[in-house]
Amino acid sequence: MSISLTPDQERFIQTKLQSGKYRSAEEALEIALRLLDEYDRADAKWIEDVREKIDAAILASDKTPPIDGEAFVNQVLERFRQGHQAQA
């Protein structure tokens, strides 16, 4: 496989090589690919966690009585007014 890099990417790799931290461009790219794989796995894990939380919220909502939206908003506004008056 042949890979073409942009001039900025080449400069980036050259800077890393000059720092002495990496022995070759291949080593730097190997590490970059390993990190990309870790990122992809972490992203997949995050998606799985969010889906589990959504499923748990749906299950909990099935067991919770419905809330009157207008009454809820009025309660929130009243708590806000009370908090604001307490600060004054």
C-alpha positions as protocol buffer text, in pm:
chain_id: "A"
residue {
  index: 1
  type: MET
  ca { x: 0 y: 0 z: 0 }
}
residue {
  index: 2
  type: SER
  ca { x: 123 y: 345 z: -83 }
}
residue {
  index: 3
  type: ILE
  ca { x: 20 y: 643 z: 127 }
}
residue {
  index: 4
  type: SER
  ca { x: 32 y: 1005 z: 17 }
}
residue {
  index: 5
  type: LEU
  ca { x: 67 y: 1272 z: 283 }
}
residue {
  index: 6
  type: THR
  ca { x: -5 y: 1640 z: 260 }
}
residue {
  index: 7
  type: PRO
  ca { x: 290 y: 1873 z: 316 }
}
residue {
  index: 8
  type: ASP
  ca { x: 151 y: 1961 z: 660 }
}
residue {
  index: 9
  type: GLN
  ca { x: 129 y: 1594 z: 754 }
}
residue {
  index: 10
  type: GLU
  ca { x: 485 y: 1536 z: 635 }
}
residue {
  index: 11
  type: ARG
  ca { x: 610 y: 1832 z: 839 }
}
residue {
  index: 12
  type: PHE
  ca { x: 422 y: 1702 z: 1142 }
}
residue {
  index: 13
  type: ILE
  ca { x: 584 y: 1360 z: 1115 }
}
residue {
  index: 14
  type: GLN
  ca { x: 927 y: 1513 z: 1052 }
}
residue {
  index: 15
  type: THR
  ca { x: 886 y: 1728 z: 1364 }
}
residue {
  index: 16
  type: LYS
  ca { x: 802 y: 1418 z: 1566 }
}
residue {
  index: 17
  type: LEU
  ca { x: 1102 y: 1233 z: 1425 }
}
residue {
  index: 18
  type: GLN
  ca { x: 1333 y: 1526 z: 1498 }
}
residue {
  index: 19
  type: SER
  ca { x: 1216 y: 1530 z: 1858 }
}
residue {
  index: 20
  type: GLY
  ca { x: 1376 y: 1188 z: 1890 }
}
residue {
  index: 21
  type: LYS
  ca { x: 1066 y: 1029 z: 2036 }
}
residue {
  index: 22
  type: TYR
  ca { x: 1008 y: 812 z: 1729 }
}
residue {
  index: 23
  type: ARG
  ca { x: 1266 y: 618 z: 1529 }
}
residue {
  index: 24
  type: SER
  ca { x: 1082 y: 618 z: 1197 }
}
residue {
  index: 25
  type: ALA
  ca { x: 779 y: 747 z: 1013 }
}
residue {
  index: 26
  type: GLU
  ca { x: 643 y: 391 z: 1019 }
}
residue {
  index: 27
  type: GLU
  ca { x: 663 y: 383 z: 1399 }
}
residue {
  index: 28
  type: ALA
  ca { x: 482 y: 717 z: 1427 }
}
residue {
  index: 29
  type: LEU
  ca { x: 211 y: 599 z: 1186 }
}
residue {
  index: 30
  type: GLU
  ca { x: 178 y: 267 z: 1369 }
}
residue {
  index: 31
  type: ILE
  ca { x: 114 y: 454 z: 1693 }
}
residue {
  index: 32
  type: ALA
  ca { x: -130 y: 688 z: 1518 }
}
residue {
  index: 33
  type: LEU
  ca { x: -323 y: 391 z: 1378 }
}
residue {
  index: 34
  type: ARG
  ca { x: -329 y: 221 z: 1718 }
}
residue {
  index: 35
  type: LEU
  ca { x: -470 y: 541 z: 1871 }
}
residue {
  index: 36
  type: LEU
  ca { x: -730 y: 561 z: 1594 }
}
residue {
  index: 37
  type: ASP
  ca { x: -837 y: 206 z: 1675 }
}
residue {
  index: 38
  type: GLU
  ca { x: -863 y: 293 z: 2046 }
}
residue {
  index: 39
  type: TYR
  ca { x: -1065 y: 603 z: 1957 }
}
residue {
  index: 40
  type: ASP
  ca { x: -1305 y: 398 z: 1744 }
}
residue {
  index: 41
  type: ARG
  ca { x: -1351 y: 142 z: 2022 }
}
residue {
  index: 42
  type: ALA
  ca { x: -1410 y: 416 z: 2279 }
}
residue {
  index: 43
  type: ASP
  ca { x: -1662 y: 577 z: 2046 }
}
residue {
  index: 44
  type: ALA
  ca { x: -1844 y: 245 z: 2002 }
}
residue {
  index: 45
  type: LYS
  ca { x: -1844 y: 197 z: 2380 }
}
residue {
  index: 46
  type: TRP
  ca { x: -1987 y: 547 z: 2430 }
}
residue {
  index: 47
  type: ILE
  ca { x: -2265 y: 473 z: 2180 }
}
residue {
  index: 48
  type: GLU
  ca { x: -2341 y: 145 z: 2358 }
}
residue {
  index: 49
  type: ASP
  ca { x: -2352 y: 324 z: 2697 }
}
residue {
  index: 50
  type: VAL
  ca { x: -2586 y: 592 z: 2562 }
}
residue {
  index: 51
  type: ARG
  ca { x: -2816 y: 330 z: 2414 }
}
residue {
  index: 52
  type: GLU
  ca { x: -2828 y: 148 z: 2749 }
}
residue {
  index: 53
  type: LYS
  ca { x: -2914 y: 474 z: 2927 }
}
residue {
  index: 54
  type: ILE
  ca { x: -3186 y: 552 z: 2675 }
}
residue {
  index: 55
  type: ASP
  ca { x: -3331 y: 201 z: 2719 }
}
residue {
  index: 56
  type: ALA
  ca { x: -3320 y: 243 z: 3099 }
}
residue {
  index: 57
  type: ALA
  ca { x: -3492 y: 583 z: 3072 }
}
residue {
  index: 58
  type: ILE
  ca { x: -3763 y: 436 z: 2849 }
}
residue {
  index: 59
  type: LEU
  ca { x: -3815 y: 151 z: 3096 }
}
residue {
  index: 60
  type: ALA
  ca { x: -3832 y: 397 z: 3387 }
}
residue {
  index: 61
  type: SER
  ca { x: -4076 y: 619 z: 3198 }
}
residue {
  index: 62
  type: ASP
  ca { x: -4303 y: 320 z: 3143 }
}
residue {
  index: 63
  type: LYS
  ca { x: -4326 y: 286 z: 3523 }
}
residue {
  index: 64
  type: THR
  ca { x: -4370 y: 658 z: 3592 }
}
residue {
  index: 65
  type: PRO
  ca { x: -4710 y: 824 z: 3577 }
}
residue {
  index: 66
  type: PRO
  ca { x: -4744 y: 1091 z: 3310 }
}
residue {
  index: 67
  type: ILE
  ca { x: -4674 y: 1452 z: 3407 }
}
residue {
  index: 68
  type: ASP
  ca { x: -4891 y: 1744 z: 3304 }
}
residue {
  index: 69
  type: GLY
  ca { x: -4648 y: 1959 z: 3106 }
}
residue {
  index: 70
  type: GLU
  ca { x: -4811 y: 2288 z: 3195 }
}
residue {
  index: 71
  type: ALA
  ca { x: -4821 y: 2203 z: 3566 }
}
residue {
  index: 72
  type: PHE
  ca { x: -4456 y: 2097 z: 3555 }
}
residue {
  index: 73
  type: VAL
  ca { x: -4346 y: 2421 z: 3389 }
}
residue {
  index: 74
  type: ASN
  ca { x: -4548 y: 2624 z: 3640 }
}
residue {
  index: 75
  type: GLN
  ca { x: -4379 y: 2438 z: 3928 }
}
residue {
  index: 76
  type: VAL
  ca { x: -4036 y: 2507 z: 3783 }
}
residue {
  index: 77
  type: LEU
  ca { x: -4121 y: 2875 z: 3735 }
}
residue {
  index: 78
  type: GLU
  ca { x: -4251 y: 2898 z: 4091 }
}
residue {
  index: 79
  type: ARG
  ca { x: -3932 y: 2744 z: 4232 }
}
residue {
  index: 80
  type: PHE
  ca { x: -3732 y: 2988 z: 4021 }
}
residue {
  index: 81
  type: ARG
  ca { x: -3935 y: 3283 z: 4157 }
}
residue {
  index: 82
  type: GLN
  ca { x: -3891 y: 3161 z: 4513 }
}
residue {
  index: 83
  type: GLY
  ca { x: -3517 y: 3120 z: 4465 }
}
residue {
  index: 84
  type: HIS
  ca { x: -3491 y: 3463 z: 4307 }
}
residue {
  index: 85
  type: GLN
  ca { x: -3690 y: 3626 z: 4590 }
}
residue {
  index: 86
  type: ALA
  ca { x: -3475 y: 3454 z: 4854 }
}
residue {
  index: 87
  type: GLN
  ca { x: -3163 y: 3607 z: 4697 }
}
residue {
  index: 88
  type: ALA
  ca { x: -3309 y: 3961 z: 4693 }
}
